[in-house]
Amino acid sequence: MSKNYTQLSLEQRYQIEALLKAGIQQKLIADQLGVHASTICRELKRNIAKRGRTAGVYKACGAQRKTDLRHHQKAKQIVFTDQLKHLVAKQLMEQKWSPELISISDKMVSHERIYQWIWECKHSNKRKNKRYKKLYQYLKHGKRRRKRGNRKDNRGIIPNRISIENRPAIVKKRKRLGDIEIDLMMGKDHKGALLVATERSTLHTRLKKLAGKNSDAVARAIIKCMGKNKYKVHTLTFDNDKAFSSHEKVGEKLKAATYFTRPYTSQDKGTVENRIGVIRRFFPKKTDLRFVTDKQVEKVEKMINNRPIRKFNYLTAKQVLQKKIALIT
């Protein structure tokens, strides 16, 4: 008789059921099945029915079902294989996903383990880690922004400017679809720019490459971007850059109200600032946006709108937008 514990088969469970009905003691059942007595004791303790007509009775089928369920629900250790490491590296470098997003979306290893591996690679000279030695550079690092007070003060040059303080209270609740924040993301040495327009309630973002900051050209770009939307635009919120001085033309075309943030107060348009932070992972600050193609911009727009977002329980901006559109159509 083996003293080592082994999993019982369904056939053995039928034997146990029959022998119990015949009044055979547990020790004798163990001897007959060739297992340790504790195996039978454990089996009966775990798998005898506790409710219903069969309460207190051992049934082979029920015991097998309970065992299978426990095995399915049991936490299983996932080995961080070379194949998984390659996939993680690809998502970090190409999709600019954080370890948390990779872990949540692909149900792979924990984000803590991914971080550990990245730093192991940075400080290790092992051959298998050398190819991933610079992977840490793709992690997002917080940087302090330069104080905006150092810039030239452009206040007073925007005609009929209405302050954000007069914006309807409903916009702050982030429940209504159609409240947009707009900003420009500048390239290296302020050469080239991207128009970034983010819907507040969904974080869905439109991008458009600009040749310059001419207010009429910016206005046309905004109108074109917003024309792609399948919902009504209610409000547009800008900062005090003179590039937005043609806001009235935009508001009239889209039948939307326009508002401006308080000077040097980036938190007034924190939604679009957040998305620009994500976009910067694809186009860092030293990128000369004049040489970025429209196709590259479209690709990045698609990637950030299909990126899982924690505040939406890891739904993407596109999925949240589609749900909201379905409710109003």
C-alpha positions in Angstrom: 0.0 0.0 0.0 1.4 3.4 -1.0 1.8 6.0 1.7 1.9 8.9 -0.8 -1.2 10.9 -1.5 -2.6 10.7 -5.1 -5.7 12.1 -6.7 -8.6 9.7 -6.7 -10.2 8.8 -10.1 -13.9 8.7 -10.8 -13.7 4.9 -10.9 -12.2 4.8 -7.4 -14.9 7.2 -6.1 -17.6 4.7 -7.4 -15.8 2.0 -5.4 -15.8 4.1 -2.3 -19.6 4.8 -2.7 -20.3 1.1 -3.1 -18.1 0.0 -0.2 -19.6 2.6 2.1 -23.1 1.4 1.3 -21.9 -2.1 2.2 -20.9 -0.8 5.6 -17.1 -1.3 5.1 -14.9 0.8 7.4 -12.6 3.6 6.0 -9.4 1.8 6.8 -10.5 -1.3 4.9 -11.7 0.8 2.0 -8.2 2.4 1.9 -6.6 -1.0 1.8 -8.8 -2.2 -1.0 -8.1 0.8 -3.1 -4.4 0.8 -2.3 -4.3 4.3 -0.9 -3.5 5.8 2.5 -6.3 5.9 5.1 -6.0 9.7 5.3 -6.9 9.9 1.6 -10.3 8.3 2.3 -10.8 10.4 5.4 -10.0 13.6 3.4 -12.2 12.6 0.5 -15.2 12.0 2.8 -14.7 15.2 4.7 -14.5 17.3 1.5 -17.1 15.6 -0.7 -20.0 14.2 1.4 -23.1 16.2 0.4 -24.1 18.8 3.0 -27.5 19.8 1.6 -30.5 18.4 -0.2 -31.8 14.9 -0.3 -28.4 13.4 -0.3 -27.1 15.3 2.8 -24.7 13.2 4.8 -24.3 10.7 1.9 -21.2 10.2 -0.3 -22.0 10.2 -4.0 -19.2 9.5 -6.5 -20.6 11.9 -9.2 -21.1 14.7 -6.7 -17.6 14.2 -5.3 -16.0 14.3 -8.7 -17.9 17.5 -9.6 -16.8 19.2 -6.4 -13.2 18.2 -7.0 -13.2 19.4 -10.6 -14.7 22.8 -9.4 -12.0 23.2 -6.7 -9.3 22.5 -9.2 -10.7 25.0 -11.7 -11.0 27.7 -9.1 -7.6 27.1 -7.5 -5.0 29.8 -8.1 -2.4 28.5 -10.6 1.2 29.8 -10.9 2.0 31.0 -14.4 5.6 30.6 -15.4 7.1 33.7 -16.9 8.4 32.0 -20.0 10.6 33.5 -22.7 7.6 33.7 -24.9 5.7 35.8 -22.4 8.7 38.0 -21.9 8.9 38.6 -25.6 5.2 39.5 -25.7 5.5 41.9 -22.6 8.5 43.6 -24.3 6.6 44.1 -27.5 3.6 45.6 -25.7 5.8 48.0 -23.7 7.8 49.1 -26.8 5.1 49.2 -29.5 1.9 49.9 -27.7 3.4 51.8 -24.8 1.3 49.9 -22.3 2.2 50.0 -18.6 3.0 46.7 -16.8 -0.4 47.1 -15.0 -2.3 47.2 -18.3 -0.3 44.3 -19.7 -1.1 42.2 -16.6 -4.8 43.1 -16.4 -5.5 42.8 -20.1 -3.7 39.6 -20.9 -4.2 37.8 -17.6 -0.5 36.9 -17.5 2.0 37.5 -14.7 1.4 40.2 -12.1 2.6 43.7 -12.8 4.9 43.5 -9.8 6.7 40.5 -11.5 7.0 42.5 -14.8 8.6 45.4 -13.0 11.0 43.1 -11.2 12.0 41.5 -14.5 12.5 44.9 -16.2 14.9 46.0 -13.4 16.6 42.6 -13.3 17.4 43.1 -17.0 18.7 46.6 -16.5 21.2 45.6 -13.8 22.1 42.1 -15.2 24.8 41.1 -17.6 23.4 37.7 -18.2 23.1 36.8 -21.9 19.4 36.1 -21.8 18.7 39.5 -20.3 20.9 41.7 -22.5 18.3 42.0 -25.3 15.9 43.6 -22.7 18.5 45.7 -20.9 17.0 49.1 -22.1 13.4 48.0 -21.6 13.2 50.2 -18.5 13.3 53.3 -20.8 9.8 52.5 -22.0 8.3 52.8 -18.5 6.5 56.0 -17.9 8.4 58.4 -15.6 6.7 61.5 -14.1 8.4 64.8 -15.0 7.7 68.2 -13.6 6.3 70.6 -16.1 8.0 73.9 -16.7 6.1 76.7 -15.0 3.8 78.3 -17.5 4.3 81.7 -16.0 7.6 81.8 -17.8 5.8 82.0 -21.1 4.8 85.2 -22.8 1.5 86.4 -21.6 -1.0 86.2 -24.4 -4.1 87.2 -22.5 -6.4 89.8 -24.0 -5.8 88.9 -27.6 -8.7 86.4 -27.9 -12.0 88.2 -28.9 -15.2 87.4 -27.0 -13.4 85.0 -24.7 -15.7 83.4 -22.1 -14.1 82.0 -18.9 -14.4 78.4 -17.9 -16.0 79.7 -14.7 -19.1 80.4 -16.7 -19.2 77.0 -18.2 -22.4 75.0 -17.3 -22.2 72.8 -14.2 -23.2 69.7 -16.1 -19.8 69.7 -17.9 -18.0 69.1 -14.6 -20.0 66.0 -13.9 -18.5 64.2 -16.9 -21.8 62.3 -17.6 -23.0 64.0 -20.8 -21.5 63.1 -24.1 -20.2 66.0 -26.2 -18.1 68.2 -23.9 -14.6 68.5 -25.5 -11.3 69.8 -24.3 -8.8 70.9 -27.0 -5.1 71.6 -26.8 -2.0 71.7 -29.1 0.9 69.3 -28.6 4.0 71.0 -29.9 7.0 69.3 -31.5 10.7 69.9 -31.1 11.5 73.6 -30.9 7.8 74.3 -31.4 8.1 73.1 -35.0 5.0 71.2 -36.1 2.0 70.5 -33.9 -0.8 68.0 -33.2 -4.3 69.1 -32.5 -5.6 67.0 -29.6 -9.4 66.9 -28.9 -10.6 64.8 -26.0 -14.2 64.0 -25.0 -14.5 64.5 -21.2 -16.9 61.6 -20.3 -15.2 58.9 -22.4 -11.6 60.1 -22.9 -12.1 59.3 -26.6 -9.5 61.4 -28.5 -9.1 62.8 -32.0 -5.7 63.8 -33.4 -4.8 66.0 -36.3 -1.4 67.0 -37.6 -1.0 70.7 -38.1 1.4 72.6 -40.3 1.4 75.6 -38.0 -0.5 77.5 -35.4 -2.4 79.8 -37.7 -5.8 80.4 -36.0 -7.8 79.9 -39.2 -6.0 76.6 -40.0 -6.5 75.4 -36.4 -10.2 76.3 -36.6 -10.6 74.3 -39.8 -8.8 71.3 -38.3 -11.1 71.3 -35.2 -14.2 71.5 -37.4 -12.9 68.6 -39.5 -12.1 66.5 -36.4 -15.4 67.1 -34.8 -17.2 66.3 -38.0 -16.2 62.7 -37.6 -18.2 62.4 -34.3 -21.5 60.6 -34.2 -22.8 62.8 -31.4 -23.6 66.5 -30.9 -20.8 68.7 -29.5 -22.1 70.8 -26.6 -19.1 72.7 -25.4 -15.4 73.2 -26.4 -12.8 74.2 -23.8 -9.5 75.8 -24.9 -6.5 77.3 -23.2 -5.5 80.9 -23.9 -3.2 80.2 -26.8 -3.8 82.7 -29.6 -4.1 79.7 -32.0 -7.6 79.4 -30.7 -8.6 83.0 -31.4 -11.0 81.8 -34.2 -13.1 80.0 -31.6 -16.3 81.8 -32.6 -16.0 80.4 -36.2 -15.7 76.9 -34.7 -18.6 77.4 -32.2 -20.9 78.7 -34.9 -20.1 75.8 -37.3 -20.6 73.2 -34.7 -23.4 75.0 -32.8 -21.4 74.6 -29.6 -20.4 77.0 -26.8 -16.7 77.9 -26.4 -14.9 78.5 -23.1 -11.3 79.3 -22.0 -9.3 78.1 -19.1 -8.0 80.4 -16.4 -4.5 81.7 -17.4 -1.7 79.2 -16.4 -4.1 76.7 -14.9 -3.5 73.4 -16.7 -5.8 71.5 -14.4 -8.8 73.3 -16.0 -8.2 71.0 -19.0 -6.8 68.0 -17.1 -8.6 65.5 -19.3 -6.8 66.5 -22.5 -3.5 67.0 -20.6 -3.8 63.4 -19.5 -4.2 62.1 -23.0 -1.3 64.2 -24.2 0.8 62.5 -21.6 -0.1 59.2 -23.2 0.6 60.5 -26.7 4.0 61.7 -25.6 5.0 58.1 -25.1 4.7 57.7 -28.9 5.9 61.1 -29.8 8.4 62.3 -27.1 9.1 66.0 -26.6 12.2 66.0 -28.9 10.2 64.7 -31.8 10.0 67.0 -34.8 6.3 66.7 -35.6 6.9 68.1 -39.1 8.3 64.7 -40.1 5.6 62.6 -38.6 3.1 61.3 -41.2 -0.7 61.5 -41.1 -0.6 57.7 -41.2 1.5 57.6 -38.0 -0.9 60.0 -36.3 -3.9 57.9 -37.3 -2.2 54.8 -35.9 -1.5 56.5 -32.5 -5.0 57.8 -32.3 -6.4 54.3 -32.8 -4.0 52.8 -30.3 -4.8 55.2 -27.5 -8.6 54.9 -28.1 -8.2 51.1 -27.9 -6.0 51.3 -24.7 -7.7 49.9 -21.5 -8.4 52.6 -18.9 -8.4 51.9 -15.2 -11.2 54.4 -14.3 -13.5 52.6 -16.8 -12.7 49.2 -15.2 -10.3 48.6 -18.0 -12.7 49.2 -20.8 -11.2 51.3 -23.7 -12.2 54.8 -24.6 -13.7 53.5 -27.8 -15.9 50.9 -25.9 -17.1 53.5 -23.5 -18.0 55.9 -26.4 -19.9 53.2 -28.2 -21.9 52.4 -25.1 -22.9 56.1 -24.7 -23.8 56.5 -28.3 -26.0 53.4 -28.1 -27.9 55.1 -25.3 -28.7 58.3 -27.2 -29.6 56.7 -30.6 
